[in-house]
Amino acid sequence: MLTVSTVNVNGLRAAAKKGYLEWLAATSADVVCLQEVRAEPDQLPVAARSPEGWHVAHAHAEVKGRNGVAVLTREEPVAVRTGFGVPEFERSGRYVEVELADVVVASVYVPSGDVGTPRQDEKDRFMAGFLPYLVELREKAAADGREVVVCGDWNIAHREADLKAWKANLKSSGFLPYEREWLSSVFESGYVDVVRARHPDVAGPYTWWSYRGRAFDNDSGWRIDYVVATEGLAAAATSAVVERAATYAERWSDHAPVTVTFDRPGT
């Protein structure tokens, strides 16, 4: 089996003090993808920087205190790559991938955007450059006999079922028609939204809730954290769950881990 978890930690140093380390110690995942690490490796406590039993591939942002992604694997990677070939984002701390024996696993943090601002322009440029790379990655991996799984915070709710208050967010970044169409293009290019494939007719399950008001208690969330796999690997998924905290007080991030288990390719 291959179990993959992904979570936006909303600052790894803070998450490590709130329960992330306990979660990591208890997880049965073979691979863990992190987003919004923010800290550079030398700023992290040892237990978070180099957890026992894990190999860590980290891509930090050129601008300190921003972004940051990582992939933790129990199996030693064959190769590690950061960035996806677009100069603007090579040192932005938004993409890292590791090559294992039979699968390529990547952690991505898509810009959040803000309509009518340069942040939305940045998100648009990221999307424009990332989709061609995903196609190239899938084709190269297939030629090498590998599947691909790209995990992370995509900052887009794909369908109405992926956002509780969708009517109020029709003009909001993260639910704009062209953003949703772009995500559809990802899924039409040989990739599968594994959680939605496993749970086709439900609202959510949501993965992010604002800290404001009672969003978490009312389950008024967004599903923006995805495990996106190539078709062969997606077909081997046996479970897909959102590890939503039991109570507001037990949260160690404003996101929840998304965990998917696959029958290992070739087994």
Buried (B, 14 or more C-beta within 10 A) or exposed (E): EBBBBBBBBBBBBBBBEBBBBEBBEEBEBBBBBBBBBBBBBEBBEEEBBEBEEBBBBBBBBEEEEBBBBBBBBEBEBEEBBBBBEBEEBBBBBBBBBBBBEBBBBBBBBBBBBBEEEEBBEBBBBBBEBBBEBBBEBBEEBBEEEBBBBBBBBBBBBBBEBBBBEBEEBEEBBBBBEEBBEBBEBBBEBBBBBBBBBBBEEEBBBBBBBEEEEEBBEEBBBBBBBBBBBBEBBBBBBEEBBBBBBEEEEEBBBBBBBBBBBBEBBEE
